[in-house]
Amino acid sequence: MTTAERIDYLVERQKRFFQSGKTFPVEFRIEMLKKLKACVLRHENDIAAALKKDLGKSRYESYMCETGMVLSEISFLIKHTPKFAKKRRVRTPLAQFHSVSYIQPTPYGNTLIISPWNYPLLLTLDPLAAAISAGNTAIVKPSAYAPATANLLAEMIAECFPEEYIAVVLGGREENAHLLEKKFDFVFFTGSQNVGKVVLRHTAEHLTPAVLELGGKSPVIVDSTANIPLAAKRIIFGKIINCGQTCVAPDYILCDSRVKGRLIDELKKQIKQQLGSDPINNPNYGHIINRKHFDRLCGLIDKNKVVYGGGTNPLTLQIAPTIMDNVTWDDAVMGEEIFGPILPVLTFDRFREVYDILKDRPKPLALYMFSTNKAHIDFVTKRIQFGGGCVNDTIIHLATEQMGFGGVGESGMGSYHGKASFDAFSHYKSIVDKKNWLDLPVRYQPYKDFYDKLVRLFLK
């Protein structure tokens, strides 16, 4: 079969498998989640090797940021799926007192999961676990930019599941295009805003619901009351994980001009402390995914504004953590999401300027606020629009099953993680179970004055 023929074949087979009802029993879903978890544990060494090859990730970072988080998410869903899948009784209006009202979660059906290259294991298996938990089938399309991990995922999923239930399609743009032409019941996409627009145009053709996890320029706001040494430590942690190739990485710093000097000094210290004086030769520091992105990032570095770092190695596709000062919104580095280890620093003179600076800019996926001023914290978290974030830290808001993770506006739509993952892959049916022992005549014609009084009694 050609790739197109295989995709057509898989879509049709999965449609029939879902219609058979085999994915509906909660016991089946739990069994499949346990199989997936066992497979991840069995292949832990293979996963670490694949991530090292694709992105240069250390074994420690691979487990902390991908394998361990996947296992945590699957464990959560194994424990809670029986509760999530139950119908939930809700209050019935007085006029329908002889009825029972409830909400019944049901799977969408045949789903498509398109995952990115920057966290190729995590951002593939997390949504897949959610699809399984909610009772769907799934076709998984990992990124061709991380081929070692994509090939391993294909092996792992084939080892666990029959392809009429879960299948992997490998390849690049041609395969993506053919998949998006097919009618699915739900699409989950993680990737860039540009590709997200393409996905949304295709899903609109079929009126298919979709979750889009995109990105954007996530700001770090540092006011004059912040604990500067701790802020620098946590900002650098968030920036150097995966060499900045993280959708919620701190994209730029917007700090009070009175603390800029101290903050930059502490940022420099933290880079040395966390990666040493020669980060490129640190075995735990990864590399940029490919030459295209390496060249793009190098083009964003204005050497006249670099105050720390700036070193590159074209042979290993590595860029040292780089701090740029005196940056303006007209600089190239502020014209797009950086997605790399470059950290521009901008300033404000009065805190009220922060809102004016950010209010008309695209809504970011994340925002980080470093402050001990409660009024400033409340203002930023309530008034500025962004997907999610942290106060006095970075990144960690996505590492809990108790909160949904997702964007708003240009940074995405919908959310997942924990129960939000189950919700994302489920349709909630609202059902009224009306009893037969009574049939009030109030709603039927011919209308009467007495019925009008009853209607007004019920509806007010």
C-alpha positions as CSV (number, residue, x, y, z in Angstrom):
1,M,0.0,0.0,0.0
2,T,1.0,3.6,-0.6
3,T,1.1,5.9,2.4
4,A,-2.2,7.4,1.4
5,E,-3.8,4.0,1.0
6,R,-2.5,2.9,4.4
7,I,-4.0,6.0,6.0
8,D,-7.4,5.4,4.3
9,Y,-7.2,1.7,5.4
10,L,-6.4,2.6,9.1
11,V,-9.1,5.3,9.3
12,E,-11.7,2.8,8.0
13,R,-10.6,0.0,10.3
14,Q,-10.5,2.2,13.3
15,K,-14.0,3.5,12.5
16,R,-15.3,-0.1,12.4
17,F,-13.5,-1.0,15.6
18,F,-15.0,1.9,17.5
19,Q,-18.4,1.1,16.2
20,S,-18.0,-2.4,17.6
21,G,-18.2,-0.9,21.1
22,K,-15.0,-2.6,22.3
23,T,-13.5,0.6,23.6
24,F,-16.5,1.6,25.7
25,P,-16.1,-0.7,28.8
26,V,-14.0,1.1,31.5
27,E,-12.3,-2.3,32.2
28,F,-11.0,-2.4,28.7
29,R,-9.6,1.2,29.0
30,I,-7.9,0.5,32.2
31,E,-6.3,-2.7,30.8
32,M,-5.0,-0.7,27.8
33,L,-3.6,2.1,30.0
34,K,-1.8,-0.5,32.1
35,K,-0.3,-2.0,28.9
36,L,0.9,1.4,27.8
37,K,2.5,2.1,31.2
38,A,4.3,-1.3,31.2
39,C,5.6,-0.6,27.7
40,V,7.0,2.7,28.8
41,L,8.7,1.1,31.8
42,R,10.1,-1.7,29.6
43,H,11.5,0.7,27.1
44,E,12.9,3.3,29.5
45,N,16.5,2.8,28.3
46,D,15.4,2.9,24.6
47,I,13.5,6.2,25.3
48,A,16.6,7.8,26.9
49,A,18.8,6.8,23.9
50,A,16.3,8.1,21.4
51,L,15.9,11.4,23.1
52,K,19.7,11.7,23.4
53,K,20.0,11.1,19.7
54,D,17.2,13.5,18.6
55,L,17.8,16.4,21.1
56,G,20.9,15.6,23.1
57,K,18.9,15.3,26.3
58,S,20.6,13.8,29.2
59,R,19.2,10.7,30.8
60,Y,18.2,12.7,33.9
61,E,16.3,15.4,31.9
62,S,14.7,12.7,29.7
63,Y,13.1,11.1,32.7
64,M,12.3,14.3,34.6
65,C,10.7,16.1,31.7
66,E,9.3,13.2,29.5
67,T,9.3,9.6,30.7
68,G,8.5,10.3,34.4
69,M,5.7,12.8,33.5
70,V,4.2,10.3,31.1
71,L,4.2,7.6,33.7
72,S,2.6,10.0,36.2
73,E,-0.2,11.0,33.8
74,I,-0.9,7.3,32.9
75,S,-1.0,6.4,36.6
76,F,-3.4,9.2,37.4
77,L,-5.7,8.1,34.6
78,I,-5.6,4.4,35.6
79,K,-6.7,5.5,39.1
80,H,-9.4,8.0,38.2
81,T,-10.9,6.8,34.9
82,P,-13.6,4.7,36.6
83,K,-14.8,7.9,38.4
84,F,-14.5,10.2,35.4
85,A,-16.5,7.8,33.1
86,K,-19.5,7.6,35.4
87,K,-22.6,9.5,34.6
88,R,-23.3,12.4,37.0
89,R,-26.7,13.3,38.3
90,V,-27.7,17.0,38.2
91,R,-30.6,18.9,39.6
92,T,-33.9,18.7,37.6
93,P,-36.1,21.9,37.3
94,L,-39.3,21.9,39.3
95,A,-41.4,21.7,36.2
96,Q,-39.8,18.4,35.3
97,F,-39.9,17.0,38.9
98,H,-40.9,13.5,37.6
99,S,-37.6,13.2,35.7
100,V,-34.0,12.3,36.3
101,S,-31.3,14.5,34.7
102,Y,-27.7,13.4,34.3
103,I,-24.6,14.1,32.3
104,Q,-23.0,11.1,30.5
105,P,-19.4,11.3,29.3
106,T,-18.9,9.4,26.0
107,P,-15.9,9.1,23.7
108,Y,-15.7,11.2,20.6
109,G,-14.8,8.2,18.5
110,N,-11.9,8.1,16.0
111,T,-9.2,10.6,17.0
112,L,-6.1,12.0,15.4
113,I,-3.1,13.1,17.6
114,I,-0.4,15.1,15.9
115,S,2.6,15.6,18.1
116,P,5.8,17.9,17.9
117,W,9.5,17.2,18.0
118,N,10.6,19.1,21.1
119,Y,9.1,16.7,23.7
120,P,8.4,13.8,21.3
121,L,7.6,11.2,23.9
122,L,5.6,13.3,26.4
123,L,3.5,15.2,23.9
124,T,2.6,12.0,22.1
125,L,1.8,9.6,24.9
126,D,0.1,12.1,27.3
127,P,-2.7,12.8,24.8
128,L,-2.7,9.2,23.7
129,A,-3.3,8.1,27.3
130,A,-6.2,10.6,27.5
131,A,-7.7,9.2,24.3
132,I,-7.5,5.7,25.7
133,S,-9.0,6.7,29.0
134,A,-12.0,8.4,27.4
135,G,-12.6,5.3,25.2
136,N,-11.5,6.5,21.7
137,T,-9.4,4.9,19.0
138,A,-6.4,6.9,17.8
139,I,-4.1,7.5,14.9
140,V,-0.8,9.0,16.2
141,K,1.4,11.1,13.9
142,P,4.8,11.9,15.6
143,S,7.1,14.6,14.2
144,A,9.6,13.6,11.5
145,Y,12.1,16.0,13.0
146,A,12.7,13.6,15.9
147,P,13.1,10.4,13.9
148,A,14.7,8.2,16.6
149,T,11.8,8.8,19.0
150,A,9.2,8.6,16.3
151,N,10.5,5.2,15.2
152,L,10.6,4.0,18.8
153,L,7.0,5.2,19.4
154,A,5.9,3.2,16.3
155,E,7.6,0.1,17.7
156,M,6.1,0.6,21.2
157,I,2.6,1.2,20.1
158,A,2.6,-1.7,17.6
159,E,3.9,-3.9,20.5
160,C,0.9,-2.8,22.7
161,F,-2.1,-2.4,20.5
162,P,-3.7,-3.7,17.3
163,E,-3.6,-1.1,14.6
164,E,-7.4,-1.1,14.3
165,Y,-7.4,0.4,17.8
166,I,-4.2,2.5,18.0
167,A,-1.8,3.1,15.1
168,V,1.2,5.2,14.2
169,V,1.7,6.9,10.9
170,L,5.3,8.0,10.3
171,G,6.4,10.7,7.8
172,G,6.3,14.4,7.1
173,R,4.2,17.0,5.5
174,E,2.7,14.7,2.9
175,E,1.4,12.3,5.6
176,N,0.1,15.2,7.7
177,A,-1.8,16.6,4.7
178,H,-3.4,13.3,3.9
179,L,-4.4,12.7,7.5
180,L,-6.0,16.2,7.8
181,E,-8.1,15.5,4.7
182,K,-9.7,12.6,6.5
183,K,-12.8,13.0,8.7
184,F,-12.0,12.3,12.3
185,D,-14.3,12.8,15.3
186,F,-11.6,14.8,17.2
187,V,-8.2,16.2,16.5
188,F,-5.5,17.0,19.1
189,F,-2.6,19.0,17.7
190,T,0.6,20.3,19.5
191,G,2.9,22.5,17.5
192,S,3.5,25.9,16.0
193,Q,0.9,28.6,15.4
194,N,1.5,28.4,11.6
195,V,0.8,24.7,11.4
196,G,-2.1,25.1,14.0
197,K,-3.8,27.4,11.5
198,V,-3.6,24.8,8.8
199,V,-5.0,22.1,11.2
200,L,-7.9,24.4,12.1
201,R,-8.7,25.1,8.5
202,H,-8.9,21.4,7.8
203,T,-11.0,20.6,10.9
204,A,-13.3,23.4,10.0
205,E,-14.1,21.7,6.7
206,H,-15.5,18.7,8.6
207,L,-16.8,20.7,11.6
208,T,-14.4,18.5,13.7
209,P,-13.7,19.6,17.3
210,A,-10.1,20.2,18.0
211,V,-7.6,21.0,20.8
212,L,-4.7,23.1,19.7
213,E,-1.7,23.4,21.9
214,L,0.5,26.1,20.3
215,G,2.9,28.6,21.8
216,G,3.9,32.3,21.8
217,K,6.3,34.7,23.4
218,S,5.9,33.9,27.1
219,P,7.0,36.9,29.2
220,V,8.7,36.9,32.6
221,I,7.8,40.0,34.6
222,V,10.2,40.9,37.4
223,D,9.2,43.8,39.7
224,S,11.3,45.7,42.2
225,T,10.1,43.6,45.1
226,A,11.3,40.2,43.6
227,N,13.8,38.0,45.3
228,I,16.4,38.6,42.5
229,P,18.8,35.7,43.2
230,L,16.0,33.1,43.4
231,A,14.2,34.6,40.4
232,A,17.4,34.3,38.3
233,K,17.9,30.7,39.4
234,R,14.4,29.7,38.4
235,I,14.3,31.7,35.2
236,I,17.5,30.1,33.9
237,F,16.2,26.6,34.9
238,G,13.1,27.3,32.7
239,K,15.1,28.6,29.9
240,I,17.9,26.0,29.6
241,I,15.6,22.9,29.8
242,N,15.7,21.3,26.4
243,C,17.9,24.3,25.3
244,G,14.8,26.6,25.4
245,Q,12.9,24.4,22.9
246,T,9.9,24.3,25.2
247,C,6.5,25.9,24.4
248,V,6.3,27.4,27.9
249,A,10.0,28.4,28.2
250,P,10.5,32.0,29.4
251,D,10.8,33.9,26.1
252,Y,11.9,37.3,27.3
253,I,12.2,39.2,30.6
254,L,10.3,42.4,31.3
255,C,11.8,43.9,34.4
256,D,11.7,47.0,36.5
257,S,14.6,49.2,35.3
258,R,15.8,49.6,38.9
259,V,16.6,45.9,39.3
260,K,17.9,45.2,35.7
261,G,21.5,45.3,36.5
262,R,21.3,43.1,39.6
263,L,19.1,40.6,37.7
264,I,21.5,40.3,34.7
265,D,24.4,39.7,37.1
266,E,22.4,37.0,38.8
267,L,21.4,35.4,35.5
268,K,25.0,35.2,34.5
269,K,25.9,33.6,37.8
270,Q,23.1,31.0,37.4
271,I,24.2,30.0,33.9
272,K,27.7,29.3,35.3
273,Q,26.3,27.6,38.3
274,Q,23.9,25.3,36.5
275,L,25.9,24.6,33.3
276,G,29.5,25.6,34.1
277,S,31.7,28.2,32.3
278,D,31.5,26.3,29.0
279,P,27.9,25.1,28.6
280,I,28.4,23.8,25.0
281,N,30.8,21.1,26.4
282,N,28.5,20.2,29.3
283,P,27.4,16.6,28.6
284,N,24.0,17.4,30.1
285,Y,23.3,20.3,27.8
286,G,21.5,19.3,24.6
287,H,21.4,20.7,21.1
288,I,19.0,22.4,18.6
289,I,16.8,20.0,16.8
290,N,18.2,20.6,13.2
291,R,20.2,23.0,11.1
292,K,17.2,25.0,10.0
293,H,16.3,26.0,13.5
294,F,19.9,26.5,14.5
295,D,20.4,29.0,11.6
296,R,17.1,30.7,12.5
297,L,18.2,31.2,16.1
298,C,21.7,32.4,15.2
299,G,19.9,35.1,13.0
300,L,18.1,36.3,16.1
301,I,21.3,37.1,18.0
302,D,22.4,40.7,17.8
303,K,26.1,40.5,18.9
304,N,26.0,44.2,19.8
305,K,23.4,43.5,22.4
306,V,24.8,40.2,23.8
307,V,26.0,40.7,27.4
308,Y,26.6,37.0,28.1
309,G,27.1,33.9,26.0
310,G,26.5,34.0,22.3
311,G,28.8,31.0,21.5
312,T,27.7,28.5,18.9
313,N,28.9,25.2,17.5
314,P,27.5,24.6,14.0
315,L,28.9,21.0,14.0
316,T,26.9,20.0,17.1
317,L,24.0,22.4,16.5
318,Q,24.6,24.0,19.9
319,I,24.0,27.5,21.1
320,A,25.2,28.6,24.6
321,P,22.7,30.3,26.8
322,T,22.7,33.9,25.6
323,I,21.5,37.1,27.4
324,M,20.8,40.2,25.4
325,D,20.3,43.6,27.0
326,N,19.0,46.9,25.7
327,V,16.5,45.0,23.5
328,T,13.5,46.8,21.9
329,W,10.4,45.5,20.3
330,D,11.9,46.3,16.9
331,D,14.7,43.8,17.3
332,A,14.4,40.5,15.4
333,V,14.5,38.5,18.6
334,M,11.2,40.1,19.6
335,G,9.5,39.4,16.3
336,E,8.8,35.7,16.8
337,E,8.7,33.0,19.4
338,I,12.4,32.3,20.2
339,F,12.2,28.6,21.0
340,G,15.9,28.5,21.9
341,P,18.4,29.5,24.6
342,I,18.3,33.2,23.9
343,L,17.0,35.5,26.7
344,P,16.3,39.2,25.8
345,V,15.9,41.7,28.6
346,L,13.5,44.6,28.3
347,T,12.5,47.1,31.1
348,F,9.7,49.2,32.4
349,D,10.0,52.3,34.7
350,R,6.6,52.1,36.4
351,F,4.7,48.9,37.1
352,R,1.5,50.3,35.5
353,E,3.4,50.3,32.2
354,V,3.3,46.5,32.1
355,Y,-0.3,46.3,31.2
356,D,0.1,48.9,28.4
357,I,3.1,47.0,27.0
358,L,1.3,43.6,26.9
359,K,-2.4,44.3,26.4
360,D,-2.4,44.5,22.6
361,R,0.2,41.8,22.0
362,P,-0.7,38.2,21.1
363,K,-1.8,36.2,24.2
364,P,1.1,34.0,25.3
365,L,0.8,30.3,26.4
366,A,2.5,31.1,29.7
367,L,3.4,34.1,31.9
368,Y,5.7,34.2,34.9
369,M,5.6,36.8,37.6
370,F,8.4,37.4,40.1
371,S,7.2,39.6,42.9
372,T,6.3,39.8,46.6
373,N,3.8,42.6,46.0
374,K,0.4,41.0,46.3
375,A,-1.3,43.9,44.5
376,H,1.0,43.5,41.5
377,I,0.5,39.7,41.5
378,D,-3.2,40.0,41.6
379,F,-3.2,42.6,38.8
380,V,-1.1,40.5,36.5
381,T,-2.9,37.2,37.1
382,K,-6.3,38.7,36.7
383,R,-6.0,41.4,34.1
384,I,-3.4,40.1,31.6
385,Q,-4.6,37.3,29.3
386,F,-2.4,34.2,29.0
387,G,-2.8,30.4,29.1
388,G,-1.3,29.7,32.5
389,G,1.8,30.3,34.5
390,C,3.6,30.7,37.8
391,V,4.2,33.2,40.5
392,N,7.8,33.2,41.5
393,D,8.7,30.2,39.4
394,T,8.7,29.0,35.8
395,I,7.5,25.9,33.9
396,I,6.2,23.9,36.8
397,H,2.5,24.7,36.3
398,L,2.2,22.1,33.6
399,A,3.5,19.3,36.0
400,T,0.2,18.8,37.9
401,E,-2.7,16.6,37.1
402,Q,-5.0,18.8,39.2
403,M,-5.0,21.7,36.6
404,G,-5.6,21.8,32.9
405,F,-2.8,23.0,30.7
406,G,-3.6,25.0,27.5
407,G,-3.4,28.3,25.7
408,V,-5.8,31.2,24.9
409,G,-6.3,33.1,21.7
410,E,-3.2,32.8,19.5
411,S,-1.5,30.4,22.0
412,G,-4.1,27.7,21.6
413,M,-7.6,26.4,22.5
414,G,-8.7,23.7,24.9
415,S,-6.6,22.2,27.6
416,Y,-5.5,18.8,29.0
417,H,-3.6,17.1,31.8
418,G,-5.4,15.0,34.5
419,K,-9.1,15.2,34.4
420,A,-8.9,17.9,31.8
421,S,-7.3,15.3,29.5
422,F,-10.3,13.0,29.9
423,D,-12.6,15.9,29.4
424,A,-10.8,17.0,26.2
425,F,-11.3,13.6,24.6
426,S,-14.9,13.2,25.8
427,H,-18.3,14.5,24.7
428,Y,-20.6,15.2,27.6
429,K,-24.2,14.2,26.8
430,S,-27.0,16.0,28.8
431,I,-29.9,13.6,29.2
432,V,-33.3,13.9,30.8
433,D,-34.9,10.6,31.7
434,K,-38.6,11.4,31.8
435,K,-41.0,9.1,33.7
436,N,-44.3,7.8,32.2
437,W,-46.5,7.9,35.2
438,L,-47.4,11.6,34.8
439,D,-47.8,13.9,31.8
440,L,-48.5,17.5,32.7
441,P,-50.8,19.2,30.1
442,V,-49.3,22.7,30.7
443,R,-47.0,22.6,27.6
444,Y,-49.6,21.4,25.1
445,Q,-52.0,23.4,23.1
446,P,-54.7,24.7,23.4
447,Y,-53.2,27.1,26.0
448,K,-55.3,28.2,28.9
449,D,-55.2,31.0,31.4
450,F,-54.6,28.6,34.3
451,Y,-51.7,27.0,32.4
452,D,-50.2,30.5,31.9
453,K,-50.2,31.0,35.7
454,L,-48.4,27.7,36.2
455,V,-45.8,28.4,33.5
456,R,-45.1,31.8,35.2
457,L,-44.8,30.0,38.5
458,F,-42.3,27.6,37.2
459,L,-40.3,30.0,35.0
460,K,-39.3,33.1,36.9
